[in-house]
Amino acid sequence: MSGIEVHYGDHAATVTIDRFARRNSLDNETLRSLAVALTEVAGSGISTLLLRGAEGTFCAGSDLHALRAGDADYAREHAALVSASLPISSGRRS
């Protein structure tokens, strides 16, 4: 998955947004990969998800370059994130 890493523990999964060069902002491809990762984690039996960003930066939000490109899929992919059925916590390494 482009820009997304998933690691499983005993009771939780960690999903890391790894686009540090763009401050972990979400472009269309990363957003799609994140939606896929969340779907996979939700179906894995894991009860909790930690969502984090690489290199100590959580996420700058939407990649403005992707928004300017006008990709109609962006809104649909974003909607998939808000429908996740797991408790989600965000954090970063100290």
Long-range contacts (C-beta under 8 A, 24 or more apart in sequence): 1-33, 1-34, 1-36, 1-37, 2-29, 2-30, 2-33, 3-27, 3-29, 3-30, 3-33, 3-34, 4-30, 4-33, 4-34, 4-36, 4-37, 5-54, 6-37, 6-40, 6-41, 8-44, 8-46, 11-46, 11-47, 11-48, 12-46, 12-47, 12-48, 12-49, 12-50, 13-41, 13-44, 13-46, 13-48, 13-49, 13-50, 14-49, 14-50, 14-51, 14-52, 15-41, 15-49, 15-50, 15-51, 15-52, 16-52, 16-53, 16-54, 17-51, 17-52, 17-53, 17-54, 17-58, 17-59, 18-53, 18-54, 19-54, 20-53, 20-54, 20-55, 20-57, 22-60, 22-63, 23-57, 23-59, 23-60, 24-53, 24-54, 24-55, 24-57, 24-58, 24-59, 24-60, 25-59, 25-60, 25-61, 25-62, 25-63, 25-64, 26-59, 26-61, 26-62, 26-63, 26-66, 26-78, 27-63, 27-65, 27-66, 28-66, 28-69, 28-71, 28-73, 28-74, 28-77, 30-63, 31-74, 31-77, 31-78, 31-81, 32-73, 32-77, 34-81, 35-77, 35-80, 35-81, 38-80, 38-81, 38-84, 38-86, 39-80, 41-86, 42-84, 42-85, 42-86, 46-86, 47-86, 47-87, 48-86, 48-87, 48-89, 49-84, 49-86, 49-87, 49-88, 49-89, 50-88, 50-89, 50-90, 50-91, 51-88, 51-89, 51-90, 52-90, 52-91, 52-92, 52-93, 53-92, 56-92, 56-93, 57-92, 58-90, 58-91, 58-92
